[in-house]
Amino acid sequence: MTGPLTGLLGGSFNPAHKGHRRITLFTQAALGLDEVWWMVSPGNPLKPRKGMAPLSARVRSAKAASRNAPIKVTAIERELGTRYTVDTLRALKRRFPPRRFVWLMGSDNLAQFHKWRNWRQIAREMPIAVIARPGYDDKALASPAMAWLRRYRLPAAGLRNRGEWSAPALIELRFDPDPRSATQIRRADPHWADRFAGPAPRDEVTHSLIHDSGQGVDA
């Protein structure tokens, strides 16, 4: 008997916003996902640290944006001790063997996916669903990763039929573009993280307390 089909949406969530929520709920419905985990990254190797809010504030913003939705907010990479996506996905599969995972990403990430460590192995670990993002579709279609992945295209219905689940698989999803971005929010409100100050939030997957850098993880 197979376990829940879980979508994984990784990112800085600096901050999380309604655009993340809208994309997630659309993807969940399109793919028949049982739930989605928002994996708030302690530190993205491809993004500058300058301007990055504390992990606890980003987690709290994600909890606020995902309230009353089938979404779990986690900073599990802190506990797993992984920095790169390929290592995180392997560790998740070992830790949660009944589950089947789908990696979710925007077309902006697909455009630079070939720069990720062991990106082909990421594709072999689990199916990848790519969500269109304004301004990035052409770059994504012309990317080296897409040149390799297009042979593994799968319609969304193929993923919902769990007997056909396999990897590599690329599912392309399109819906009305959402113009919101974390960059715009930071520009409009540079001190947004102050609104999410408070005690250490609890991880919704591991149930541990999430501290900022330099502090440990409490059970």
Secondary structure in CASP SS format (residue, H / E / C, confidence):
PFRMAT SS
TARGET T0000
AUTHOR 0000-0000-0000
METHOD secondary structure of the structure
MODEL  1
M C 1.00
T C 1.00
G C 1.00
P C 1.00
L E 1.00
T E 1.00
G E 1.00
L E 1.00
L E 1.00
G E 1.00
G E 1.00
S C 1.00
F C 1.00
N C 1.00
P C 1.00
A C 1.00
H C 1.00
K H 1.00
G H 1.00
H H 1.00
R H 1.00
R H 1.00
I H 1.00
T H 1.00
L H 1.00
F H 1.00
T H 1.00
Q H 1.00
A H 1.00
A H 1.00
L H 1.00
G C 1.00
L C 1.00
D C 1.00
E E 1.00
V E 1.00
W E 1.00
W E 1.00
M E 1.00
V E 1.00
S C 1.00
P C 1.00
G C 1.00
N C 1.00
P C 1.00
L C 1.00
K C 1.00
P C 1.00
R C 1.00
K C 1.00
G C 1.00
M C 1.00
A C 1.00
P C 1.00
L H 1.00
S H 1.00
A H 1.00
R H 1.00
V H 1.00
R H 1.00
S H 1.00
A H 1.00
K H 1.00
A H 1.00
A H 1.00
S C 1.00
R C 1.00
N C 1.00
A C 1.00
P C 1.00
I E 1.00
K E 1.00
V E 1.00
T E 1.00
A C 1.00
I H 1.00
E H 1.00
R H 1.00
E H 1.00
L H 1.00
G C 1.00
T C 1.00
R C 1.00
Y C 1.00
T H 1.00
V H 1.00
D H 1.00
T H 1.00
L H 1.00
R H 1.00
A H 1.00
L H 1.00
K H 1.00
R H 1.00
R H 1.00
F C 1.00
P C 1.00
P C 1.00
R C 1.00
R E 1.00
F E 1.00
V E 1.00
W E 1.00
L E 1.00
M E 1.00
G E 1.00
S H 1.00
D H 1.00
N H 1.00
L H 1.00
A H 1.00
Q C 1.00
F H 1.00
H H 1.00
K H 1.00
W C 1.00
R C 1.00
N C 1.00
W H 1.00
R H 1.00
Q H 1.00
I H 1.00
A H 1.00
R H 1.00
E H 1.00
M C 1.00
P C 1.00
I E 1.00
A E 1.00
V E 1.00
I E 1.00
A C 1.00
R C 1.00
P C 1.00
G C 1.00
Y C 1.00
D H 1.00
D H 1.00
K H 1.00
A H 1.00
L H 1.00
A C 1.00
S C 1.00
P H 1.00
A H 1.00
M H 1.00
A H 1.00
W H 1.00
L H 1.00
R H 1.00
R H 1.00
Y H 1.00
R E 1.00
L C 1.00
P C 1.00
A H 1.00
A H 1.00
G H 1.00
L H 1.00
R H 1.00
N C 1.00
R H 1.00
G H 1.00
E H 1.00
W C 1.00
S C 1.00
A C 1.00
P C 1.00
A C 1.00
L E 1.00
I E 1.00
E E 1.00
L E 1.00
R C 1.00
F C 1.00
D C 1.00
P C 1.00
D C 1.00
P C 1.00
R C 1.00
S C 1.00
A H 1.00
T H 1.00
Q H 1.00
I H 1.00
R H 1.00
R H 1.00
A H 1.00
D C 1.00
P C 1.00
H C 1.00
W H 1.00
A H 1.00
D H 1.00
R H 1.00
F H 1.00
A C 1.00
G C 1.00
P C 1.00
A C 1.00
P C 1.00
R E 1.00
D C 1.00
E C 1.00
V C 1.00
T C 1.00
H C 1.00
S C 1.00
L E 1.00
I C 1.00
H C 1.00
D C 1.00
S C 1.00
G C 1.00
Q C 1.00
G C 1.00
V C 1.00
D E 1.00
A C 1.00
END
